[in-house]
């Protein structure tokens, strides 16, 4: 083997290992939703692998119910990562923090579709909170974002 072949093999191995160690978020969404695709890109740009699964809206609603996401917490897409529910336009940094801290929780939610959240970028930013959900449907503030 030449030095060049060895170096290329090492670089390829490093790339494959990095892909395997990144968390994968499975995102369930409506095929016609464009902001979901932008949120998926946000996750990928910030160190996550993603797997998108398009579903008809009735099936998507049923999935949210099966994961015990209260109706008031629901948004346009639902992500699942390492056993946690990620509902709505949650910043990747908050998902990373959740996975790092591993609290006893159902997951995180950003109800609705606040302008300025990842995937919903616009001319202004609305204030919003990322909420932590427990299995009983209770919430607590995980992180607040100020509007501008």
N, C-alpha and C positions, 0 to 999 in steps of 0.2 A: 504494500500500500504506500502511496505517496503521501507526503505531508498534506497536500491539498485534499485528498480523499479522506484522510483522517479528520481534518478540520471540518469538512462538509458533513461528515457523519456525526461528529460531535454537535454541530449546530442544529442539524435536523433532529437529533435525539433530544436536545434541549427544548426545541420547539414542540415536539410531540409531548414531552413531559409537562411542559407549561400548559398545554391544552387540556391534559388529563387532570391537572390539579385545580383548574379554575372551576368554581361552582357552576352548575348548570341550572338555569331557571327555565322551567317549562311554563310557557305562557299560553293560556287559553283565551281566545279572542274571537270577535266577529271578523269575518274576512273583509268586510267593507270599511273597517275602522282604520283611518290613517294615523291617528295619534298613537295607537298601540304599536305600530311599526316604528315610530319615532322613539317611543319608550324602550322598545327592544334594542334599538341602535344605541341609545344612551347606556343601557346595561353592558352591551358588548364593548363600547368605547371605554368602559370603566372596569374591565377585568372579568366579566362574566361570559360564559357560554350560554346560548339560549336555544330553545327548541319551541317554535311557534306551532300551535295547533288551532286551526280555524274551526269554529263550531257555529251551528245555527243558534240564534238567540234563545230559543226555549231550552236547548241543551246547556247553554252557557249559564242561564239562570239556575237550572237544576244542579249544575256543578257547584255554583256558589252556595246553594242551599246544603248540598252534601258536605261541604267544607265548613258549614256553620257560620258563614259570613252573614251578620245581621243585615237586613235590607237597607238600613240607613247608612251602612258602611260600604256598600257596593259601588263599584265604578265600572268602567267599560271593559277591563280585562282582569284576569286573575293569574298570578304567577305562583308556582310551587317550587320551593328550593329547600333541600335538606329537611323536609318535614314541616316547613313553615309556609303559611299563606302570605302572599304579597299582593294586596288588593289595590289596584289603581296606580297612579303616577308617583311612585315613591322614588326618591333619589337613590342612586346606586350606593352612595356612602352610607345611607341608613340601612340598606340591606346588608352591606358588609359589616356594619356595627352589630346588627342583629345576629349574624352568623358568628361573629367573634365572641359576643357576650353570652349567647345561647340562653336567653331567659326562658322561663317556663311560660309559654304563650302560644296562642294559635298563630299569631303572625302580626303583620303591619297592614294598615289601611290608610289611604287618603281618599275620603269620600268625595264623590263628584269629580270634577275635572278642573281644578283651579288653574287659572292662567298663570304661567310662569313656572309651573311644575315641569319636570322632565317629560318631554313629548307634547307639552302644551305651551311651549314658549311663545311669547307675544311681545307686543310693544310695552306692556307693563307686567308687573308681578303682583298677584293677589297674595295676601297673607293666608297661610294655611298651616295646619298641623298634621304631622305623621302620627297616627294613633297606634298604640299597641293593643291588640285584642287578646282577651283570654277566652278559654273554652266556654265560659258562661255568657259571653257576649258583652262583657264589661270592657271599657276602654280606659286608657291612660295616655297622656301625651308623651310620646317618644322623642319628638323634636319639633320645634316651632320654626317657621320660616316667615320673616317679615315681608310685607308688601313694599313696593316701590313705585 
